Amino acid sequence: MKKYIILTLLITTIGFAQKTTLYCIGDSTMANKKDPEKNPEHGWAQVLQPFFKENITVINKAVNGRSTRSFINEKRWDSVYNKLKKGDYVFIEFGHNDEKIEDSSRYTNPHTAYRYNLIRFVKESREKGAIPILLTSISRRNFNEKGVLVPTHGDYPLETRLVAQEYNVPFIDLEYYTELLEQSYGPEKSKQLHLHFKAGENAFYDKDKADDTHLSLLGANKIAEIVINQIKLSKDASLKNLKNGIKL
């Protein structure tokens, strides 16, 4: 009897030991939204857990309105850093709010503060034995009158790419792949990926809604699928455990 109890305890312990945590840090395009059963808005990391097996736990620490600066200054990064353990993963996607040049609590120069904040996330994740993954910001639905999707993020995605290259960080060019997504839907149909409602069309909004940045449930799932597919395609050995944790 004792042997069976010990064996059960060992199996349970091994099961817990094999759990890997995937932390997501970023802004509202990633973040969990309140009242998800009724709220049309979803962050892409909010819908990520169902893509993984039980051995991967997604902890979404992304928060609406945060830039790299405010995420650090509000000690939100510290709350992640203090819990990181060897073998964990960290998705890092910022930029939308670092662009807010009218707000000193959030704005960062892409070539200086933004760059060095990304480097800090990378280095401190690695200090704990965790694996950082850098992602460029998702594209906004910003079609001009000719049907051309016009970029809005300036040099922030460039700096993300450069940091990933310089520090040999696994990288997902989410701006590029979401541009392809927006273009595949086209100027009109792409509204389905975002939040476009007439007053009264959705109980959550009592006024007209035309939001080309944030995501509908469809948009969130499509972007989560992009991220998962890019992990599957990656040849980076450090992503092996994360890749193995994806449901087929």
C-alpha positions in Angstrom: 0.0 0.0 0.0 2.8 2.4 1.0 4.5 1.7 -2.4 1.4 2.7 -4.3 1.1 5.9 -2.2 4.7 6.8 -2.8 4.4 6.1 -6.5 1.3 8.3 -6.8 3.1 11.1 -5.0 6.1 10.8 -7.3 3.9 10.9 -10.4 2.0 13.9 -9.0 5.3 15.7 -8.2 6.7 15.0 -11.6 3.5 16.3 -13.2 3.8 19.6 -11.3 7.5 19.9 -12.1 6.8 19.6 -15.8 4.3 22.6 -15.8 5.6 25.5 -17.8 4.3 29.0 -17.4 3.9 31.4 -20.3 3.7 35.0 -19.2 2.3 37.6 -21.5 3.2 41.3 -21.0 1.9 44.1 -23.1 -1.0 46.4 -23.7 -4.8 46.3 -24.4 -4.4 44.3 -27.7 -3.2 41.4 -25.5 -5.1 42.0 -22.3 -7.9 40.1 -20.7 -11.2 42.0 -20.9 -13.9 42.1 -18.2 -17.2 40.2 -18.7 -15.9 38.2 -21.7 -19.3 36.4 -22.2 -20.9 39.8 -23.1 -18.0 42.0 -24.0 -17.3 42.0 -27.7 -13.7 43.1 -27.1 -11.0 40.5 -26.5 -7.2 40.6 -26.2 -5.4 38.0 -28.3 -3.6 36.6 -25.2 -6.9 36.2 -23.5 -7.9 33.4 -25.9 -4.4 31.7 -25.9 -4.8 29.0 -23.3 -7.1 26.7 -25.3 -4.3 26.3 -27.9 -2.1 24.6 -25.3 -2.1 21.3 -23.4 -2.4 21.2 -19.7 1.4 21.4 -19.1 1.4 25.0 -20.4 -0.2 27.6 -18.2 -0.8 31.0 -19.8 -0.7 33.9 -17.3 -1.8 37.1 -19.1 -0.3 40.1 -17.3 -0.9 42.5 -20.2 -2.9 45.6 -19.2 -4.9 48.2 -21.1 -3.1 51.4 -21.8 0.4 50.4 -20.7 3.7 51.2 -22.5 7.0 49.7 -21.6 7.6 52.8 -19.4 4.4 52.6 -17.4 4.5 48.8 -17.2 7.9 49.1 -15.5 7.1 52.2 -13.4 3.9 50.6 -12.0 6.0 47.6 -10.8 4.0 45.3 -13.1 7.2 43.9 -14.6 8.5 43.3 -11.1 5.5 41.2 -10.3 6.3 39.0 -13.2 10.1 39.0 -12.7 9.7 37.9 -9.1 7.7 34.8 -10.1 9.8 33.8 -13.1 11.4 30.4 -12.9 13.7 28.4 -15.2 12.0 27.2 -18.3 9.2 29.7 -18.3 8.4 31.8 -21.3 7.6 35.5 -21.6 5.7 37.0 -24.6 6.7 40.7 -24.9 4.5 42.9 -27.1 4.5 46.7 -26.6 4.4 49.8 -28.8 0.9 51.1 -29.1 1.1 53.2 -26.0 4.9 54.0 -26.2 3.8 56.1 -29.2 1.7 58.4 -26.9 3.9 61.5 -27.3 1.4 63.7 -25.4 1.7 61.5 -22.3 5.0 61.7 -20.4 4.0 58.7 -18.2 3.8 56.5 -21.2 5.8 57.9 -24.1 9.2 56.4 -25.0 11.6 57.4 -27.7 11.7 54.2 -29.9 15.5 54.4 -30.3 16.4 55.0 -26.7 13.9 54.3 -23.8 11.7 51.8 -25.7 14.8 49.9 -27.0 16.4 49.7 -23.5 13.2 48.7 -21.8 12.9 45.8 -24.2 16.5 44.9 -23.5 15.7 45.0 -19.8 12.8 42.5 -20.2 15.1 40.2 -22.2 18.1 40.3 -19.9 16.0 40.0 -16.7 14.0 37.1 -18.0 17.2 35.3 -18.9 18.6 36.0 -15.4 15.8 33.8 -14.1 16.4 31.1 -16.7 13.2 32.1 -18.6 12.9 32.5 -22.3 11.8 35.9 -23.7 10.0 36.1 -27.0 9.7 39.5 -28.7 6.7 40.4 -30.8 6.1 43.5 -32.9 2.7 45.3 -32.3 -0.3 44.2 -34.2 -1.3 46.3 -37.2 -4.2 48.7 -36.9 -7.0 48.6 -39.5 -5.9 51.8 -41.2 -6.9 51.6 -44.9 -6.7 54.8 -47.0 -9.2 55.7 -49.7 -7.3 53.6 -52.2 -7.6 50.5 -50.1 -3.9 50.6 -49.0 -3.2 49.5 -45.4 -1.1 52.3 -44.0 1.3 51.6 -41.1 0.9 53.6 -37.8 3.6 52.3 -35.5 6.6 54.3 -36.8 10.0 53.0 -35.7 8.8 50.9 -32.7 8.5 47.6 -34.7 12.0 48.3 -36.2 13.5 48.6 -32.8 11.8 45.4 -31.7 13.3 43.6 -34.7 16.8 45.0 -34.0 16.7 44.0 -30.3 15.6 40.5 -31.2 18.4 40.3 -33.8 21.1 41.8 -31.6 20.3 39.7 -28.5 19.3 36.5 -30.4 15.8 36.5 -29.0 13.0 34.4 -30.5 10.9 36.8 -32.5 7.4 36.9 -34.1 6.9 39.7 -36.5 3.2 40.2 -35.5 3.0 43.5 -37.4 3.8 41.8 -40.7 1.4 38.8 -40.2 -1.4 41.0 -39.0 -0.9 43.3 -42.0 -1.4 40.2 -44.1 -4.5 39.3 -42.1 -6.1 42.8 -42.5 -5.3 42.8 -46.2 -6.8 39.3 -46.7 -10.1 40.6 -45.2 -9.9 43.9 -47.1 -11.1 47.4 -46.1 -14.7 46.5 -45.4 -14.7 42.9 -44.1 -11.7 43.6 -41.8 -14.1 45.5 -39.6 -15.1 42.1 -38.4 -11.7 41.7 -36.8 -12.2 44.9 -34.7 -15.1 46.7 -33.0 -17.5 48.2 -35.5 -21.1 48.5 -34.3 -24.0 50.9 -34.8 -25.8 52.2 -31.7 -28.0 49.5 -30.3 -26.5 46.8 -32.5 -24.7 45.3 -29.6 -26.0 45.6 -26.0 -22.5 46.5 -24.7 -22.4 49.8 -26.7 -25.1 52.4 -26.5 -23.4 54.6 -29.1 -21.8 54.0 -32.5 -18.5 52.2 -32.1 -15.7 52.3 -34.7 -12.5 51.0 -33.1 -9.7 49.9 -35.6 -7.1 49.0 -32.9 -8.8 46.7 -30.5 -10.1 43.2 -31.3 -13.3 41.3 -31.6 -13.4 37.7 -30.5 -12.8 36.7 -34.2 -9.8 39.1 -34.4 -8.3 37.9 -31.1 -8.6 34.2 -32.2 -7.1 34.9 -35.6 -4.1 36.6 -34.1 -3.7 33.9 -31.4 -3.6 31.4 -34.3 -0.9 33.4 -36.0 1.2 33.3 -32.9 0.7 29.6 -32.4 1.6 28.9 -36.1 4.8 30.9 -35.8 5.8 29.0 -32.8 5.2 25.7 -34.7 7.3 27.0 -37.6 10.2 28.2 -35.5 13.4 26.3 -35.6 14.7 28.0 -32.4 15.7 25.2 -30.0 14.7 27.3 -26.9 11.0 27.1 -28.0 11.0 23.3 -27.9 8.9 22.9 -24.7 6.5 25.6 -25.8 6.1 24.0 -29.2 5.6 20.6 -27.6 2.9 22.0 -25.5 0.7 23.1 -28.4 -2.4 21.0 -29.1 -2.3 19.3 -32.5 
